[in-house]
Amino acid sequence: MNRTQFRIQSDNGFRFLFQASGVLCIAVLLGIFVMLCYNTITFFTQISPWDFISDSQWNPSSSIKTSVYGLLPLLVSTLLVTMGAMLLAVPLGVGTALFISEYAGESVKRILKPTVEMLAAIPSVVIGFLGIVVISPAISNVFGLPNGLNALNGAILLAIMALPTIITVSEDAIHAVPYSLKEASLGLGASQWQTLRLVMLPAAYPGIIAAVMLGMGRAIGETMTVLMATGNSLAFPKGFFDSIRTITATIAIEMGEVPYQTTHYYALFAIAFVLFLITMLVNILAERVANNIRKFQ
């Protein structure tokens, strides 16, 4: 076999390997989706979809007659803590990215960038422990609450966890803006702040939106941190000072003890399917918004 034939066979072999990897990835994702759909449909053969959507209690029991499988408290709790995290993380994350990319000196960048990346490596259980030991007592003392295990605590911790993603992706988006745009703005007499606000940020909007959505996906799907730091109350939340239980925390707590193929078992797949739909809709919306912005640039 000569070198040309060996190279052709090697290329074909690697092409087949990469195609098989892609097909396997799609097959695994499709299998997960089918499993979620099957168990969710099975659940709705036993419980009315309207009751699942409208009931304001989640109270599984051994008897189907006394069980209540209401999505609302879990859904509202998940959205409440996620939106709170984004309100904290987005301004701080984008502002930090702007500082690193436009204002920080080289010595500061060499320290700040690795620090941000190291923050992403901290395990979620450590962040949750930080919330219990440090942030919870602080919230309790500042607001005069019996304890600080509530939605505000979870939102602060999720914001901390989402920051590395938002900062890193936003900074990459800002760096991707052509330097000629900045030079043209400064050459016309604009200040550095005006150039940053009116030129750099609009040009980097698609990447920043992607950063925000990736951070939101991290917050929505987080389990251990919210399980440890939010109080795990099944009551319908009325604000950030109430204890909550998110969809992910409910699945983590109850899946290990639920009897197999019971209504309660299928109910956990139903709320997992709802979480899957939320994540998918967020990603689709982010892609559409980013594409619309690119059309006008």
C-alpha positions in Angstrom: 0.0 0.0 0.0 1.5 3.3 -1.0 1.2 6.6 0.9 -1.6 7.9 -1.2 -3.8 4.9 -0.7 -3.0 4.9 3.1 -4.0 8.6 3.3 -7.3 8.0 1.4 -8.1 5.0 3.7 -7.2 7.0 6.8 -9.4 9.9 5.7 -12.3 7.6 5.0 -11.8 5.9 8.4 -11.9 9.2 10.3 -14.9 10.4 8.2 -16.8 7.3 9.2 -15.7 7.7 12.9 -16.9 11.3 13.0 -20.2 10.5 11.2 -20.8 7.6 13.7 -20.1 9.9 16.6 -22.6 12.5 15.3 -25.3 9.8 14.6 -24.7 8.4 18.1 -25.1 11.8 19.7 -28.3 12.4 17.9 -29.6 8.9 18.7 -28.9 9.5 22.5 -30.7 12.8 22.5 -33.6 11.4 20.6 -33.8 8.4 23.0 -33.9 10.8 25.9 -36.6 12.8 24.2 -38.7 9.7 23.4 -38.4 8.5 27.0 -39.5 11.8 28.4 -42.5 11.9 26.0 -43.5 8.3 26.7 -43.5 8.7 30.5 -45.2 12.1 30.2 -48.0 10.7 28.1 -48.4 7.9 30.5 -48.8 10.4 33.4 -51.5 12.3 31.5 -53.5 9.1 31.1 -53.8 9.1 34.9 -53.9 12.8 35.8 -55.7 15.5 33.9 -53.4 17.9 32.0 -55.5 20.8 33.2 -55.1 19.7 36.9 -51.4 19.4 36.3 -51.1 22.9 34.9 -53.6 24.7 37.2 -53.2 23.1 40.6 -51.2 25.2 43.1 -50.0 22.3 45.2 -47.5 19.5 44.7 -48.4 16.8 47.3 -47.7 13.3 46.1 -48.9 10.5 48.4 -49.4 6.7 48.3 -53.0 7.1 47.2 -53.8 8.6 43.8 -57.1 10.0 45.2 -55.3 12.2 47.8 -52.3 13.0 45.6 -52.0 16.5 44.1 -49.6 17.0 41.2 -49.6 20.7 40.5 -46.9 22.2 38.4 -47.5 25.8 39.3 -45.5 26.1 42.6 -42.5 24.3 41.1 -42.6 26.3 37.8 -43.0 29.7 39.5 -40.2 28.8 42.0 -37.9 27.9 39.1 -38.7 31.0 37.1 -38.4 33.2 40.2 -35.0 32.1 41.2 -33.8 32.1 37.6 -35.0 35.6 36.8 -33.5 36.8 40.1 -30.2 35.3 39.2 -30.2 36.9 35.7 -31.1 40.3 37.2 -27.9 40.1 39.3 -25.6 38.3 36.8 -26.3 40.0 33.5 -25.3 43.6 34.5 -22.3 42.4 36.6 -21.2 39.9 34.0 -21.4 42.1 30.9 -19.9 45.0 32.9 -17.0 42.8 33.9 -16.5 41.7 30.3 -16.4 45.3 29.2 -13.9 46.2 31.8 -11.6 43.3 31.0 -11.7 43.9 27.3 -11.6 47.7 27.2 -10.3 49.2 30.4 -8.2 46.7 32.3 -4.4 46.7 31.9 -2.4 43.6 30.9 -1.4 42.9 34.5 -5.0 43.1 35.7 -6.2 40.9 32.8 -3.6 38.2 33.7 -5.1 38.0 37.2 -8.8 38.6 36.5 -9.3 36.2 33.6 -7.9 33.1 35.3 -9.9 34.0 38.4 -13.1 34.1 36.5 -12.3 30.8 34.8 -11.4 29.2 38.2 -14.8 30.3 39.5 -16.5 28.0 36.9 -14.5 25.1 38.3 -16.0 25.4 41.8 -18.4 22.4 42.4 -22.0 23.4 42.9 -22.1 21.6 46.3 -19.4 24.1 47.5 -21.5 27.0 46.2 -24.5 25.6 48.1 -22.5 25.2 51.3 -21.4 28.9 50.9 -25.0 29.9 50.6 -25.9 28.0 53.8 -22.9 29.2 55.9 -22.4 32.8 54.6 -25.2 34.2 52.5 -28.1 32.7 54.4 -27.1 34.3 57.8 -26.4 37.6 56.0 -29.9 37.7 54.4 -31.4 36.8 57.7 -29.6 39.6 59.6 -30.1 42.3 56.9 -33.8 41.7 56.3 -34.8 40.4 59.8 -35.9 37.0 58.6 -36.0 33.7 60.7 -33.6 32.2 58.2 -32.1 33.0 54.8 -32.9 29.8 53.0 -35.1 31.3 50.4 -35.4 32.3 46.7 -33.1 35.3 47.2 -30.3 33.1 48.5 -30.8 30.8 45.5 -30.8 33.7 43.1 -27.5 35.1 44.5 -25.8 31.7 44.3 -27.1 31.0 40.7 -25.9 34.4 39.7 -22.4 33.5 41.0 -22.5 30.3 39.0 -23.7 31.9 35.8 -21.1 34.7 35.9 -18.1 32.8 34.4 -20.2 31.8 31.4 -21.6 35.3 30.8 -18.2 37.0 31.3 -16.2 34.7 29.1 -18.7 34.6 26.2 -19.4 38.3 26.3 -15.7 39.1 26.3 -15.2 36.9 23.3 -18.1 38.7 21.5 -16.6 42.1 22.3 -13.2 41.0 21.1 -14.7 39.7 17.8 -15.9 43.2 16.9 -13.6 44.6 14.1 -11.1 47.0 15.5 -11.7 49.3 12.5 -15.1 50.2 14.0 -13.5 51.4 17.2 -10.9 53.3 15.3 -13.5 55.0 13.1 -15.5 56.1 16.1 -12.5 57.4 18.0 -11.3 59.2 14.9 -14.6 61.0 14.6 -14.1 62.5 18.0 -16.2 60.1 20.2 -15.0 59.4 23.7 -14.1 55.9 24.8 -17.3 55.5 26.7 -19.4 56.7 23.7 -17.5 54.3 21.4 -18.1 51.4 23.8 -21.8 52.2 24.3 -22.8 53.2 20.8 -20.5 51.1 18.6 -18.9 48.2 20.4 -21.9 47.0 22.4 -24.4 47.1 19.5 -21.9 45.2 17.3 -21.4 42.6 20.0 -25.2 42.1 20.8 -25.6 38.6 19.2 -22.7 37.2 21.3 -23.8 39.0 24.5 -27.3 37.6 24.0 -25.8 34.1 23.5 -23.9 34.6 26.7 -27.0 35.6 28.7 -28.9 32.6 27.4 -26.1 30.2 28.2 -26.0 31.7 31.7 -29.8 31.3 32.0 -29.5 27.7 30.9 -26.9 27.1 33.6 -29.3 28.7 36.2 -32.4 26.8 35.1 -30.7 23.4 35.1 -28.8 23.8 38.4 -29.8 21.2 41.0 -27.5 20.9 44.0 -27.2 24.6 44.8 -30.9 25.3 44.9 -31.6 22.1 46.7 -29.3 23.2 49.5 -30.0 26.9 49.8 -33.6 27.6 49.0 -35.4 25.8 51.9 -37.2 23.2 49.7 -40.7 24.4 50.7 -43.5 23.2 48.4 -45.8 26.2 49.2 -46.6 28.6 46.4 -44.0 31.3 46.5 -45.0 34.9 46.9 -41.6 36.6 46.7 -37.9 36.3 47.0 -38.1 36.0 50.8 -40.1 32.8 50.6 -38.6 29.3 50.7 -39.0 27.5 47.4 -38.4 24.2 45.7 -37.5 24.2 42.0 -38.2 21.6 39.4 -34.7 20.2 39.4 -34.6 20.0 43.2 -37.9 18.2 43.2 -36.6 15.6 40.8 -33.4 15.1 42.7 -35.2 14.7 46.1 -38.0 12.5 45.0 -36.7 10.3 42.2 -34.5 8.2 44.5 -37.4 7.2 46.7 -40.4 7.0 44.3 -41.8 3.5 43.5 -41.2 2.5 40.0 -44.0 3.0 37.4 -46.3 4.7 39.7 -48.2 8.0 39.1 -45.7 9.8 41.2 -42.8 8.3 39.1 -44.4 9.4 35.8 -45.1 12.9 37.3 -41.4 13.5 37.8 -40.9 12.8 34.1 -43.7 15.2 33.3 -42.0 18.1 35.2 -38.7 17.1 33.6 -40.4 17.4 30.2 -41.6 20.9 31.1 -38.1 21.8 32.0 -36.9 20.5 28.7 -39.5 22.6 26.8 -38.5 25.7 28.7 -34.8 25.2 27.9 -35.5 24.5 24.3 -37.7 27.6 23.9 -35.1 29.8 25.6 -32.5 28.5 23.1 -34.8 29.0 20.1 -35.7 32.5 21.2 -32.1 33.4 21.7 -31.2 32.2 18.2 -34.0 34.1 16.6 -33.2 37.3 18.4 -29.5 37.0 17.6 -30.3 36.3 13.9 -32.6 39.3 13.7 -29.9 41.6 15.2 -27.4 40.3 12.7 -29.7 41.2 9.8 -29.6 44.9 10.8 -25.8 45.1 11.3 
